[in-house]
Amino acid sequence: MKIWKLILTLIAALLLIFIIVTAYNTVNVKSKQPPAHPSAVELNQTEAVQHLSKAITFKTISYEDKTKVDPQPYDQFLTFLQDSFPNVFKQLEFEKINTYGLVFKWKGTDEKKLPVGFTSHYDVVPVLKGTEQDWKQKPFSGAVVDGRIWGRGSLDDKIGVIGLLQAADHLLKQGYKPDRDLYFMFGHDEEVGGEQGAETIAETLKKRGVTFDFVLDEGGAVVEDMVPGVEAPVGVVGISEKGSATVQLSIKGSGGHSSQPEDHTNIGRISNAIAKLEAEQFHGDLKGPGEDLFTYVAPEMSFGMKYVFANKFIFEPVIERILLQEPASAALIRTTIAPTIFNAGEQYNALPEKASATINLRLMPGDSLEEVKAFIEKTIDDEDIHVSITGNEASSVSSIDGKPFETIQQAARNVYSDAVIAPYLMFAGSDARHYDKVSNNTYRFLPVRITAEDLNRMHGTNEFVTIDNYMNAIKFYIEVIKQASG
């Protein structure tokens, strides 16, 4: 009896210690948000809206098939920029790289300080044929209706190009002088990989010995109702972007008449391989940028959620299981598998002699192409299926400890004082990855407030940006320039 009492006393003591320690961890979680200093910038809204509206009318469309690209709208767009921002072209050094890549250099007063770069792109994706009539305003009209600027590129990403030039123009008119060199770098083929634009610009600057303290591109945004457990808007700043790889599964073998099939056909074996991959999946692990996101938002959560994340060393398996239940949060903690193309057969009564499948994977930082291929081969366990992989690994992970990230965070807070600004892992690709070779840090943040519906509009139908959002983007760029350079 005494032994049982001793055991129960020990359990109660351990439980009390557990409660005290975990509660202490929870109440000692401190906010990582700097105090906001609301922007007091006054802008010429009419002029700014006219500039973005007009920019949208130029059909600077990127195509995978380069022969489809019409250079005339690109030439017209460059002429429009020169006419709209004469102060910028006059007072900043300007050059074209690869004809349509644009680089502006704003000379700073202190040559010892590393420069800072800002990049966006002015090419856009095509409007899907047959959907033109679904637009409330014509996709290249730049129409200003109901407080919105409509058209392809309003969010992705002429808002970045025009917003940055508006910010520079405003500061030039104020007589502002940066204490370090500032670069504005605008690509013209980001939507198809950025090889002729951002990659060539980065290579050119590398040859000149340019190294940036940080480069800021589009990417994350101020999102609403998209981060579990946080009621406030969350401004997510990409500190890395997942790699993108294409895997081909292929098999060859005897075909024959469909009346006498083998038990395992080529189609069946490829299908079985995909089924195995979807059933197995890559391991989910809350680490890196995904972990950083919750470290920054946890202090702003309700007590229950804060309790869980403040004691992640205990609850991590539970957190990971919860995150893996939804595609968006699962993508934050694991390499993803997405079968996208299946090819096999030409006739209904003939067994195909070969079958293949294409799988798109988005790689977590730290996962190599070789490791991914080995995982796939082990999982499908079929020696007759050939596995090939091409693509790129995740970009380097930029620092959240120090001035560069604090600069972006403070600028965002100054414009969106109600938002929680946090690092995260970007799932899609951007031009920022090309600047890894010439920058100590690369960040990804589009300074607008968006919803999940807005995200669908970026490459879809009825893309628009509200005027308020656009003006806040300009204010952010002014704030981040000032924060970064003096």
DRENDO-1510 file (C-alpha; in Angstrom, 1 decimal, always signed):
<recs>
REC; n; res; u; v; w
REC; 1; MET; +0.0; +0.0; +0.0 .
REC; 2; LYS; +2.8; +2.4; +0.9 .
REC; 3; ILE; +4.5; +1.6; -2.5 .
REC; 4; TRP; +1.3; +2.6; -4.3 .
REC; 5; LYS; +1.0; +5.8; -2.3 .
REC; 6; LEU; +4.6; +6.6; -3.1 .
REC; 7; ILE; +4.0; +5.9; -6.8 .
REC; 8; LEU; +0.9; +8.1; -6.9 .
REC; 9; THR; +2.7; +10.9; -5.0 .
REC; 10; LEU; +5.6; +10.7; -7.5 .
REC; 11; ILE; +3.1; +10.9; -10.4 .
REC; 12; ALA; +1.4; +13.8; -8.9 .
REC; 13; ALA; +4.7; +15.6; -8.3 .
REC; 14; LEU; +5.8; +15.0; -11.9 .
REC; 15; LEU; +2.4; +16.2; -13.2 .
REC; 16; LEU; +2.7; +19.4; -11.1 .
REC; 17; ILE; +6.3; +20.0; -12.4 .
REC; 18; PHE; +5.0; +19.4; -15.9 .
REC; 19; ILE; +2.2; +22.0; -15.5 .
REC; 20; ILE; +4.5; +24.5; -13.8 .
REC; 21; VAL; +7.2; +24.2; -16.5 .
REC; 22; THR; +4.8; +24.3; -19.5 .
REC; 23; ALA; +2.8; +27.2; -18.0 .
REC; 24; TYR; +6.0; +29.1; -17.4 .
REC; 25; ASN; +7.1; +28.5; -21.0 .
REC; 26; THR; +3.7; +29.8; -22.2 .
REC; 27; VAL; +3.5; +33.0; -20.1 .
REC; 28; ASN; +7.1; +33.8; -21.0 .
REC; 29; VAL; +6.5; +33.8; -24.8 .
REC; 30; LYS; +7.3; +37.3; -25.8 .
REC; 31; SER; +6.0; +39.1; -29.0 .
REC; 32; LYS; +8.5; +39.4; -31.8 .
REC; 33; GLN; +6.7; +42.3; -33.4 .
REC; 34; PRO; +8.5; +45.7; -33.3 .
REC; 35; PRO; +6.3; +48.8; -32.3 .
REC; 36; ALA; +4.6; +50.3; -35.4 .
REC; 37; HIS; +5.4; +53.8; -36.4 .
REC; 38; PRO; +2.6; +54.5; -38.8 .
REC; 39; SER; +3.6; +55.9; -42.2 .
REC; 40; ALA; +2.6; +59.5; -42.7 .
REC; 41; VAL; +3.6; +59.6; -46.4 .
REC; 42; GLU; +1.3; +61.7; -48.6 .
REC; 43; LEU; +1.2; +60.5; -52.2 .
REC; 44; ASN; -0.3; +61.7; -55.4 .
REC; 45; GLN; -2.9; +59.0; -55.7 .
REC; 46; THR; -4.4; +60.1; -59.0 .
REC; 47; GLU; -1.0; +60.0; -60.7 .
REC; 48; ALA; +0.0; +56.7; -59.1 .
REC; 49; VAL; -3.3; +55.0; -60.2 .
REC; 50; GLN; -2.9; +56.3; -63.7 .
REC; 51; HIS; +0.6; +54.8; -63.9 .
REC; 52; LEU; -0.4; +51.3; -62.8 .
REC; 53; SER; -3.6; +51.4; -64.9 .
REC; 54; LYS; -1.6; +52.3; -68.0 .
REC; 55; ALA; +1.1; +49.7; -67.3 .
REC; 56; ILE; -1.4; +46.9; -67.3 .
REC; 57; THR; -2.5; +47.8; -70.9 .
REC; 58; PHE; +0.8; +46.6; -72.4 .
REC; 59; LYS; +0.6; +42.9; -73.2 .
REC; 60; THR; +4.0; +41.9; -71.9 .
REC; 61; ILE; +3.1; +38.2; -72.0 .
REC; 62; SER; +5.7; +35.4; -71.4 .
REC; 63; TYR; +5.3; +32.1; -73.2 .
REC; 64; GLU; +7.3; +28.9; -72.7 .
REC; 65; ASP; +7.5; +28.9; -76.5 .
REC; 66; LYS; +9.7; +32.0; -77.0 .
REC; 67; THR; +8.6; +32.3; -80.7 .
REC; 68; LYS; +5.2; +33.4; -79.4 .
REC; 69; VAL; +6.6; +36.4; -77.5 .
REC; 70; ASP; +5.7; +39.7; -79.2 .
REC; 71; PRO; +8.5; +42.2; -78.5 .
REC; 72; GLN; +6.5; +45.3; -79.4 .
REC; 73; PRO; +4.6; +45.6; -76.1 .
REC; 74; TYR; +7.9; +45.3; -74.2 .
REC; 75; ASP; +9.3; +48.2; -76.2 .
REC; 76; GLN; +6.2; +50.2; -75.7 .
REC; 77; PHE; +6.3; +49.5; -71.9 .
REC; 78; LEU; +9.9; +50.7; -71.6 .
REC; 79; THR; +8.9; +53.9; -73.5 .
REC; 80; PHE; +6.0; +54.3; -71.1 .
REC; 81; LEU; +8.3; +54.0; -68.1 .
REC; 82; GLN; +10.7; +56.7; -69.4 .
REC; 83; ASP; +7.8; +59.0; -70.0 .
REC; 84; SER; +6.2; +58.4; -66.7 .
REC; 85; PHE; +9.3; +58.5; -64.4 .
REC; 86; PRO; +11.7; +61.1; -65.9 .
REC; 87; ASN; +13.2; +61.9; -62.6 .
REC; 88; VAL; +14.1; +58.3; -62.0 .
REC; 89; PHE; +15.7; +57.9; -65.4 .
REC; 90; LYS; +17.6; +61.2; -65.0 .
REC; 91; GLN; +18.9; +60.9; -61.5 .
REC; 92; LEU; +19.6; +57.2; -61.3 .
REC; 93; GLU; +22.0; +55.2; -63.4 .
REC; 94; PHE; +20.1; +53.1; -65.9 .
REC; 95; GLU; +21.0; +50.2; -68.1 .
REC; 96; LYS; +19.3; +47.4; -70.1 .
REC; 97; ILE; +20.6; +43.9; -69.7 .
REC; 98; ASN; +19.6; +41.4; -72.4 .
REC; 99; THR; +17.5; +44.1; -74.1 .
REC; 100; TYR; +14.6; +44.0; -71.7 .
REC; 101; GLY; +16.1; +43.4; -68.2 .
REC; 102; LEU; +16.2; +46.8; -66.4 .
REC; 103; VAL; +18.6; +47.9; -63.8 .
REC; 104; PHE; +18.6; +51.2; -61.9 .
REC; 105; LYS; +21.4; +52.2; -59.5 .
REC; 106; TRP; +20.8; +54.9; -56.9 .
REC; 107; LYS; +24.2; +56.0; -55.7 .
REC; 108; GLY; +24.6; +56.1; -51.9 .
REC; 109; THR; +26.8; +58.3; -49.8 .
REC; 110; ASP; +28.8; +55.5; -48.1 .
REC; 111; GLU; +30.7; +53.1; -50.4 .
REC; 112; LYS; +31.6; +50.9; -47.4 .
REC; 113; LYS; +28.1; +49.7; -46.9 .
REC; 114; LEU; +26.8; +46.8; -48.9 .
REC; 115; PRO; +24.1; +47.7; -51.4 .
REC; 116; VAL; +20.4; +46.7; -51.1 .
REC; 117; GLY; +18.5; +45.4; -54.1 .
REC; 118; PHE; +14.8; +45.5; -55.0 .
REC; 119; THR; +13.4; +43.3; -57.7 .
REC; 120; SER; +10.1; +42.7; -59.5 .
REC; 121; HIS; +9.0; +41.6; -63.0 .
REC; 122; TYR; +6.8; +43.1; -65.6 .
REC; 123; ASP; +6.0; +40.1; -67.7 .
REC; 124; VAL; +2.6; +38.4; -67.1 .
REC; 125; VAL; +1.0; +35.0; -67.8 .
REC; 126; PRO; -1.4; +34.7; -70.7 .
REC; 127; VAL; -5.1; +34.8; -70.3 .
REC; 128; LEU; -6.5; +31.3; -70.7 .
REC; 129; LYS; -8.2; +31.0; -74.1 .
REC; 130; GLY; -11.9; +31.0; -73.7 .
REC; 131; THR; -12.1; +32.8; -70.4 .
REC; 132; GLU; -11.9; +36.3; -71.7 .
REC; 133; GLN; -15.7; +36.7; -71.4 .
REC; 134; ASP; -15.5; +35.7; -67.7 .
REC; 135; TRP; -13.7; +38.9; -66.8 .
REC; 136; LYS; -15.8; +41.7; -65.3 .
REC; 137; GLN; -13.3; +44.1; -66.9 .
REC; 138; LYS; -11.1; +43.3; -70.0 .
REC; 139; PRO; -7.9; +41.6; -68.8 .
REC; 140; PHE; -5.6; +44.2; -70.4 .
REC; 141; SER; -7.9; +47.2; -69.9 .
REC; 142; GLY; -6.3; +48.6; -66.7 .
REC; 143; ALA; -9.8; +49.7; -65.9 .
REC; 144; VAL; -10.3; +51.6; -62.6 .
REC; 145; VAL; -13.8; +50.6; -61.4 .
REC; 146; ASP; -15.2; +50.4; -57.9 .
REC; 147; GLY; -12.0; +51.3; -56.2 .
REC; 148; ARG; -10.1; +48.6; -58.0 .
REC; 149; ILE; -7.5; +48.5; -60.8 .
REC; 150; TRP; -8.3; +45.6; -63.0 .
REC; 151; GLY; -6.1; +43.5; -65.3 .
REC; 152; ARG; -3.3; +41.0; -65.7 .
REC; 153; GLY; -0.3; +42.1; -63.7 .
REC; 154; SER; -2.2; +44.2; -61.2 .
REC; 155; LEU; -1.1; +41.8; -58.5 .
REC; 156; ASP; +1.6; +39.7; -60.3 .
REC; 157; ASP; +3.7; +41.8; -60.6 .
REC; 158; LYS; +3.5; +45.2; -62.3 .
REC; 159; ILE; +2.4; +46.5; -59.0 .
REC; 160; GLY; +5.9; +45.8; -57.8 .
REC; 161; VAL; +7.6; +47.5; -60.7 .
REC; 162; ILE; +5.4; +50.6; -60.7 .
REC; 163; GLY; +5.2; +50.7; -56.9 .
REC; 164; LEU; +9.0; +50.8; -56.6 .
REC; 165; LEU; +9.4; +53.4; -59.2 .
REC; 166; GLN; +6.6; +55.5; -57.6 .
REC; 167; ALA; +8.4; +55.2; -54.3 .
REC; 168; ALA; +11.8; +56.2; -55.8 .
REC; 169; ASP; +10.2; +59.1; -57.6 .
REC; 170; HIS; +8.6; +60.3; -54.4 .
REC; 171; LEU; +11.8; +60.2; -52.5 .
REC; 172; LEU; +13.8; +61.9; -55.2 .
REC; 173; LYS; +11.3; +64.7; -55.2 .
REC; 174; GLN; +11.8; +65.0; -51.4 .
REC; 175; GLY; +15.5; +65.3; -51.9 .
REC; 176; TYR; +16.2; +62.0; -50.2 .
REC; 177; LYS; +19.8; +60.6; -50.4 .
REC; 178; PRO; +20.4; +57.0; -49.4 .
REC; 179; ASP; +23.5; +56.1; -47.4 .
REC; 180; ARG; +24.2; +53.0; -49.5 .
REC; 181; ASP; +23.7; +52.1; -53.1 .
REC; 182; LEU; +20.2; +50.9; -54.0 .
REC; 183; TYR; +19.5; +48.8; -57.0 .
REC; 184; PHE; +16.1; +48.3; -58.7 .
REC; 185; MET; +16.1; +45.3; -61.0 .
REC; 186; PHE; +13.2; +44.4; -63.2 .
REC; 187; GLY; +13.0; +41.1; -65.1 .
REC; 188; HIS; +11.0; +40.4; -68.2 .
REC; 189; ASP; +10.6; +36.6; -68.1 .
REC; 190; GLU; +10.0; +35.6; -64.5 .
REC; 191; GLU; +6.8; +33.7; -65.4 .
REC; 192; VAL; +8.9; +31.2; -67.5 .
REC; 193; GLY; +11.9; +30.9; -65.2 .
REC; 194; GLY; +13.8; +34.2; -65.3 .
REC; 195; GLU; +16.8; +32.9; -67.2 .
REC; 196; GLN; +17.0; +35.8; -69.7 .
REC; 197; GLY; +16.0; +38.4; -67.1 .
REC; 198; ALA; +16.9; +38.0; -63.4 .
REC; 199; GLU; +19.5; +35.2; -63.9 .
REC; 200; THR; +21.4; +37.3; -66.5 .
REC; 201; ILE; +21.2; +40.4; -64.4 .
REC; 202; ALA; +22.5; +38.5; -61.4 .
REC; 203; GLU; +25.3; +37.0; -63.4 .
REC; 204; THR; +26.3; +40.4; -64.8 .
REC; 205; LEU; +26.4; +42.0; -61.3 .
REC; 206; LYS; +28.4; +39.0; -60.0 .
REC; 207; LYS; +31.1; +39.6; -62.6 .
REC; 208; ARG; +31.2; +43.2; -61.5 .
REC; 209; GLY; +31.8; +42.1; -57.9 .
REC; 210; VAL; +28.5; +43.4; -56.5 .
REC; 211; THR; +27.3; +41.7; -53.3 .
REC; 212; PHE; +24.0; +42.8; -51.7 .
REC; 213; ASP; +23.2; +42.9; -48.0 .
REC; 214; PHE; +19.8; +41.7; -49.0 .
REC; 215; VAL; +17.5; +41.6; -52.0 .
REC; 216; LEU; +13.7; +41.9; -51.7 .
REC; 217; ASP; +11.3; +40.4; -54.3 .
REC; 218; GLU; +7.6; +39.6; -54.5 .
REC; 219; GLY; +6.4; +36.5; -52.7 .
REC; 220; GLY; +4.5; +36.4; -49.4 .
REC; 221; ALA; +1.8; +39.0; -48.5 .
REC; 222; VAL; -0.4; +40.1; -45.7 .
REC; 223; VAL; -2.8; +37.2; -45.5 .
REC; 224; GLU; -6.1; +36.9; -43.7 .
REC; 225; ASP; -7.6; +33.8; -42.1 .
REC; 226; MET; -4.8; +31.6; -43.6 .
REC; 227; VAL; -2.5; +31.0; -40.6 .
REC; 228; PRO; -4.2; +28.6; -38.1 .
REC; 229; GLY; -4.7; +29.9; -34.6 .
REC; 230; VAL; -4.1; +33.6; -35.5 .
REC; 231; GLU; -7.0; +36.0; -35.8 .
REC; 232; ALA; -4.9; +39.0; -36.9 .
REC; 233; PRO; -3.6; +39.4; -40.4 .
REC; 234; VAL; -0.2; +37.8; -40.9 .
REC; 235; GLY; +2.4; +39.3; -43.2 .
REC; 236; VAL; +4.5; +36.4; -44.3 .
REC; 237; VAL; +8.0; +37.2; -45.6 .
REC; 238; GLY; +9.5; +34.4; -47.6 .
REC; 239; ILE; +13.0; +33.6; -46.3 .
REC; 240; SER; +13.4; +30.7; -48.7 .
REC; 241; GLU; +11.5; +29.1; -51.6 .
REC; 242; LYS; +11.0; +25.4; -52.2 .
REC; 243; GLY; +12.8; +23.7; -55.0 .
REC; 244; SER; +10.9; +22.5; -58.0 .
REC; 245; ALA; +11.7; +19.2; -59.6 .
REC; 246; THR; +10.1; +17.1; -62.4 .
REC; 247; VAL; +10.2; +13.3; -62.0 .
REC; 248; GLN; +9.6; +11.0; -65.0 .
REC; 249; LEU; +8.5; +7.5; -64.3 .
REC; 250; SER; +8.6; +5.3; -67.5 .
REC; 251; ILE; +8.3; +1.6; -68.3 .
REC; 252; LYS; +8.7; -0.3; -71.5 .
REC; 253; GLY; +7.5; -3.8; -72.2 .
REC; 254; SER; +5.5; -6.1; -74.5 .
REC; 255; GLY; +2.1; -4.8; -75.5 .
REC; 256; GLY; -0.3; -7.2; -77.2 .
REC; 257; HIS; -4.0; -7.5; -77.6 .
REC; 258; SER; -6.2; -6.4; -74.7 .
REC; 259; SER; -8.0; -9.7; -74.8 .
REC; 260; GLN; -5.0; -11.5; -73.3 .
REC; 261; PRO; -3.5; -9.1; -70.7 .
REC; 262; GLU; -0.9; -9.9; -68.2 .
REC; 263; ASP; -1.7; -9.6; -64.6 .
REC; 264; HIS; +0.4; -6.4; -64.3 .
REC; 265; THR; +0.4; -4.2; -67.4 .
REC; 266; ASN; +2.5; -1.1; -68.0 .
REC; 267; ILE; -0.3; +1.2; -67.1 .
REC; 268; GLY; -1.0; -0.8; -64.0 .
REC; 269; ARG; +2.6; -0.8; -62.8 .
REC; 270; ILE; +3.0; +3.0; -63.3 .
REC; 271; SER; -0.4; +3.5; -61.6 .
REC; 272; ASN; +0.7; +1.3; -58.7 .
REC; 273; ALA; +4.0; +3.3; -58.4 .
REC; 274; ILE; +2.1; +6.6; -58.1 .
REC; 275; ALA; -0.3; +5.0; -55.6 .
REC; 276; LYS; +2.6; +3.9; -53.5 .
REC; 277; LEU; +4.1; +7.4; -53.5 .
REC; 278; GLU; +0.9; +9.0; -52.6 .
REC; 279; ALA; +0.4; +6.5; -49.7 .
REC; 280; GLU; +3.9; +6.9; -48.4 .
REC; 281; GLN; +4.6; +10.6; -48.9 .
REC; 282; PHE; +7.8; +12.4; -47.7 .
REC; 283; HIS; +8.3; +12.7; -44.0 .
REC; 284; GLY; +6.9; +15.9; -42.4 .
REC; 285; ASP; +9.1; +17.8; -40.1 .
REC; 286; LEU; +8.4; +21.1; -38.4 .
REC; 287; LYS; +11.8; +22.8; -38.9 .
REC; 288; GLY; +13.5; +25.7; -40.7 .
REC; 289; PRO; +11.2; +28.4; -42.1 .
REC; 290; GLY; +8.1; +26.5; -41.2 .
REC; 291; GLU; +9.2; +26.4; -37.5 .
REC; 292; ASP; +10.2; +30.1; -37.7 .
REC; 293; LEU; +6.7; +31.0; -38.9 .
REC; 294; PHE; +5.1; +29.6; -35.8 .
REC; 295; THR; +7.8; +31.0; -33.5 .
REC; 296; TYR; +6.8; +34.4; -34.7 .
REC; 297; VAL; +3.0; +34.0; -34.6 .
REC; 298; ALA; +2.8; +31.9; -31.4 .
REC; 299; PRO; +3.0; +34.9; -29.1 .
REC; 300; GLU; -0.1; +36.3; -30.9 .
REC; 301; MET; -2.2; +33.2; -30.6 .
REC; 302; SER; -4.9; +32.3; -28.1 .
REC; 303; PHE; -3.7; +30.8; -24.8 .
REC; 304; GLY; -4.4; +27.2; -25.8 .
REC; 305; MET; -2.5; +27.5; -29.1 .
REC; 306; LYS; +0.2; +29.5; -27.5 .
REC; 307; TYR; +0.6; +26.7; -24.9 .
REC; 308; VAL; +1.1; +24.1; -27.6 .
REC; 309; PHE; +3.7; +26.0; -29.6 .
REC; 310; ALA; +5.5; +27.3; -26.5 .
REC; 311; ASN; +6.1; +23.7; -25.6 .
REC; 312; LYS; +6.9; +22.3; -29.0 .
REC; 313; PHE; +9.5; +20.0; -27.6 .
REC; 314; ILE; +6.6; +18.0; -26.1 .
REC; 315; PHE; +3.8; +18.6; -28.6 .
REC; 316; GLU; +5.7; +18.5; -31.9 .
REC; 317; PRO; +4.3; +15.2; -33.1 .
REC; 318; VAL; +0.8; +16.4; -32.5 .
REC; 319; ILE; +1.5; +19.7; -34.3 .
REC; 320; GLU; +2.9; +17.9; -37.3 .
REC; 321; ARG; -0.1; +15.6; -37.5 .
REC; 322; ILE; -2.4; +18.6; -37.5 .
REC; 323; LEU; -0.4; +20.4; -40.1 .
REC; 324; LEU; -0.3; +17.4; -42.4 .
REC; 325; GLN; -4.1; +17.3; -42.5 .
REC; 326; GLU; -4.4; +20.3; -44.8 .
REC; 327; PRO; -2.5; +20.7; -48.2 .
REC; 328; ALA; -1.4; +24.2; -47.5 .
REC; 329; SER; +0.1; +23.5; -44.1 .
REC; 330; ALA; +1.4; +20.1; -45.1 .
REC; 331; ALA; +3.4; +21.8; -47.9 .
REC; 332; LEU; +5.0; +23.9; -45.2 .
REC; 333; ILE; +6.7; +20.9; -43.5 .
REC; 334; ARG; +7.4; +18.3; -46.2 .
REC; 335; THR; +8.5; +17.8; -49.8 .
REC; 336; THR; +5.3; +17.4; -51.8 .
REC; 337; ILE; +4.3; +15.0; -54.6 .
REC; 338; ALA; +1.9; +16.0; -57.3 .
REC; 339; PRO; +1.3; +13.6; -60.3 .
REC; 340; THR; +0.4; +15.9; -63.2 .
REC; 341; ILE; +0.7; +14.0; -66.5 .
REC; 342; PHE; +0.0; +10.4; -67.5 .
REC; 343; ASN; +0.8; +9.0; -71.0 .
REC; 344; ALA; -0.1; +5.6; -72.2 .
REC; 345; GLY; -1.9; +3.8; -75.0 .
REC; 346; GLU; -3.3; +4.8; -78.4 .
REC; 347; GLN; -6.1; +2.3; -79.0 .
REC; 348; TYR; -8.8; +0.9; -76.8 .
REC; 349; ASN; -8.1; -2.8; -77.6 .
REC; 350; ALA; -4.3; -2.7; -77.6 .
REC; 351; LEU; -2.0; -2.9; -74.6 .
REC; 352; PRO; +0.5; +0.0; -74.7 .
REC; 353; GLU; +4.1; -1.0; -75.0 .
REC; 354; LYS; +5.2; +1.8; -72.8 .
REC; 355; ALA; +3.7; +4.1; -70.2 .
REC; 356; SER; +5.0; +7.1; -68.4 .
REC; 357; ALA; +4.0; +9.6; -65.7 .
REC; 358; THR; +5.2; +13.1; -64.8 .
REC; 359; ILE; +5.3; +14.2; -61.2 .
REC; 360; ASN; +6.0; +17.7; -59.9 .
REC; 361; LEU; +7.7; +17.9; -56.6 .
REC; 362; ARG; +8.4; +20.9; -54.4 .
REC; 363; LEU; +11.5; +20.3; -52.3 .
REC; 364; MET; +12.0; +21.4; -48.8 .
REC; 365; PRO; +15.3; +23.2; -47.9 .
REC; 366; GLY; +17.9; +20.5; -47.3 .
REC; 367; ASP; +16.3; +17.9; -49.6 .
REC; 368; SER; +18.6; +17.1; -52.5 .
REC; 369; LEU; +17.6; +15.9; -55.9 .
REC; 370; GLU; +19.6; +12.7; -55.3 .
REC; 371; GLU; +17.8; +12.0; -52.0 .
REC; 372; VAL; +14.4; +12.6; -53.6 .
REC; 373; LYS; +15.2; +10.2; -56.4 .
REC; 374; ALA; +16.4; +7.5; -54.0 .
REC; 375; PHE; +13.3; +7.9; -51.9 .
REC; 376; ILE; +11.1; +7.4; -55.0 .
REC; 377; GLU; +13.0; +4.4; -56.3 .
REC; 378; LYS; +12.8; +2.8; -52.8 .
REC; 379; THR; +9.1; +3.5; -52.4 .
REC; 380; ILE; +7.9; +2.3; -55.8 .
REC; 381; ASP; +10.2; -0.8; -55.6 .
REC; 382; ASP; +10.0; -1.8; -59.2 .
REC; 383; GLU; +13.2; -2.3; -61.0 .
REC; 384; ASP; +11.6; -2.1; -64.5 .
REC; 385; ILE; +10.4; +1.5; -63.9 .
REC; 386; HIS; +13.0; +4.0; -64.9 .
REC; 387; VAL; +13.1; +7.1; -62.7 .
REC; 388; SER; +14.7; +10.4; -63.9 .
REC; 389; ILE; +14.7; +13.7; -62.2 .
REC; 390; THR; +15.5; +17.3; -63.2 .
REC; 391; GLY; +15.0; +20.6; -61.6 .
REC; 392; ASN; +16.4; +22.8; -58.8 .
REC; 393; GLU; +16.7; +22.4; -55.1 .
REC; 394; ALA; +15.3; +24.9; -52.5 .
REC; 395; SER; +17.0; +28.3; -52.3 .
REC; 396; SER; +19.2; +29.1; -49.4 .
REC; 397; VAL; +17.5; +30.1; -46.2 .
REC; 398; SER; +18.0; +33.8; -45.3 .
REC; 399; SER; +18.6; +35.1; -41.8 .
REC; 400; ILE; +15.9; +36.3; -39.5 .
REC; 401; ASP; +18.4; +37.4; -36.9 .
REC; 402; GLY; +19.7; +40.8; -37.8 .
REC; 403; LYS; +19.1; +44.1; -39.6 .
REC; 404; PRO; +17.9; +42.9; -43.1 .
REC; 405; PHE; +14.8; +41.0; -41.8 .
REC; 406; GLU; +14.2; +43.6; -39.1 .
REC; 407; THR; +14.2; +46.2; -41.9 .
REC; 408; ILE; +11.4; +44.5; -43.8 .
REC; 409; GLN; +9.5; +43.7; -40.7 .
REC; 410; GLN; +9.6; +47.3; -39.4 .
REC; 411; ALA; +8.5; +48.7; -42.8 .
REC; 412; ALA; +5.6; +46.3; -43.0 .
REC; 413; ARG; +4.5; +47.1; -39.5 .
REC; 414; ASN; +4.6; +50.8; -40.3 .
REC; 415; VAL; +2.1; +50.3; -43.0 .
REC; 416; TYR; +0.1; +47.4; -41.6 .
REC; 417; SER; +0.2; +48.1; -37.9 .
REC; 418; ASP; -2.5; +45.5; -37.2 .
REC; 419; ALA; -0.5; +42.6; -38.8 .
REC; 420; VAL; +1.8; +40.1; -37.4 .
REC; 421; ILE; +5.0; +40.0; -39.6 .
REC; 422; ALA; +6.6; +36.6; -39.7 .
REC; 423; PRO; +9.1; +34.5; -41.8 .
REC; 424; TYR; +7.8; +31.6; -43.9 .
REC; 425; LEU; +8.6; +29.2; -46.6 .
REC; 426; MET; +7.4; +30.2; -50.1 .
REC; 427; PHE; +6.0; +27.3; -52.1 .
REC; 428; ALA; +6.1; +28.9; -55.6 .
REC; 429; GLY; +9.2; +30.1; -57.5 .
REC; 430; SER; +10.4; +33.7; -57.9 .
REC; 431; ASP; +13.2; +35.6; -59.4 .
REC; 432; ALA; +14.7; +35.9; -55.9 .
REC; 433; ARG; +16.5; +32.6; -56.2 .
REC; 434; HIS; +18.7; +33.9; -59.0 .
REC; 435; TYR; +20.0; +36.6; -56.7 .
REC; 436; ASP; +21.2; +34.1; -54.1 .
REC; 437; LYS; +24.6; +34.1; -55.9 .
REC; 438; VAL; +25.1; +37.8; -55.3 .
REC; 439; SER; +23.2; +38.5; -52.0 .
REC; 440; ASN; +23.8; +37.5; -48.4 .
REC; 441; ASN; +20.0; +37.3; -48.0 .
REC; 442; THR; +17.0; +37.1; -50.3 .
REC; 443; TYR; +13.4; +37.9; -49.1 .
REC; 444; ARG; +10.0; +37.6; -50.7 .
REC; 445; PHE; +7.2; +39.9; -49.8 .
REC; 446; LEU; +4.4; +41.6; -51.8 .
REC; 447; PRO; +3.2; +44.4; -49.6 .
REC; 448; VAL; -0.6; +44.0; -50.1 .
REC; 449; ARG; -3.4; +42.5; -48.0 .
REC; 450; ILE; -4.9; +39.5; -49.8 .
REC; 451; THR; -7.3; +36.6; -49.2 .
REC; 452; ALA; -7.3; +33.0; -50.5 .
REC; 453; GLU; -9.6; +34.2; -53.3 .
REC; 454; ASP; -7.1; +36.9; -54.3 .
REC; 455; LEU; -4.4; +34.2; -54.7 .
REC; 456; ASN; -6.5; +32.4; -57.3 .
REC; 457; ARG; -6.9; +35.6; -59.3 .
REC; 458; MET; -3.1; +36.1; -59.7 .
REC; 459; HIS; -2.9; +33.7; -62.6 .
REC; 460; GLY; -6.6; +33.3; -63.1 .
REC; 461; THR; -9.7; +35.3; -64.0 .
REC; 462; ASN; -10.5; +38.8; -62.7 .
REC; 463; GLU; -7.1; +39.8; -61.4 .
REC; 464; PHE; -7.3; +43.2; -59.7 .
REC; 465; VAL; -5.8; +45.2; -56.8 .
REC; 466; THR; -7.7; +47.7; -54.7 .
REC; 467; ILE; -6.5; +51.2; -54.8 .
REC; 468; ASP; -5.9; +51.2; -51.1 .
REC; 469; ASN; -3.8; +48.1; -51.4 .
REC; 470; TYR; -1.7; +49.6; -54.2 .
REC; 471; MET; -1.2; +52.9; -52.3 .
REC; 472; ASN; -0.1; +50.9; -49.2 .
REC; 473; ALA; +2.4; +49.0; -51.4 .
REC; 474; ILE; +4.0; +52.3; -52.5 .
REC; 475; LYS; +4.1; +53.4; -48.8 .
REC; 476; PHE; +5.8; +50.1; -47.9 .
REC; 477; TYR; +8.5; +50.5; -50.6 .
REC; 478; ILE; +9.1; +54.1; -49.3 .
REC; 479; GLU; +9.4; +52.8; -45.7 .
REC; 480; VAL; +11.7; +49.9; -46.6 .
REC; 481; ILE; +14.0; +52.1; -48.7 .
REC; 482; LYS; +14.3; +54.5; -45.8 .
REC; 483; GLN; +14.7; +51.7; -43.2 .
REC; 484; ALA; +17.4; +50.0; -45.4 .
REC; 485; SER; +19.4; +53.2; -46.3 .
REC; 486; GLY; +19.6; +55.5; -43.4 .
</recs>
